[in-house]
Amino acid sequence: MVNLNRNNTRIRRTSVPTDLLLNPHLSNDAKAVAAILYTCDESRWILAEMARELHTTEEKLSKIFSELNEWGYLDIHCEDGVSVLTLL
């Protein structure tokens, strides 16, 4: 499937939103983590496990989640004392 962006250039669609991938305000780390979240079948993660699997620290992963939240790609809320991440 093909989509047209604002400059009328052809862009292939992926399971990750094209606007997220092209957003110049997001770091490459944030784009990579978002792509993993979009394509991963696992719906429940423990932060420490996810950080270990991605070979990073919990602190850095938390900053990435905050960045995605700030730009409107991720909703973070608490349910029964557990942080829930929802891709938007």
Secondary structure as UniProt FT lines:
FT   STRAND          2..4
FT   TURN            6..7
FT   STRAND          10..12
FT   HELIX           18..22
FT   TURN            24..25
FT   HELIX           28..39
FT   HELIX           47..53
FT   TURN            54..55
FT   HELIX           58..70
FT   TURN            71..72
FT   STRAND          74..79
FT   TURN            80..81
FT   STRAND          82..87
//
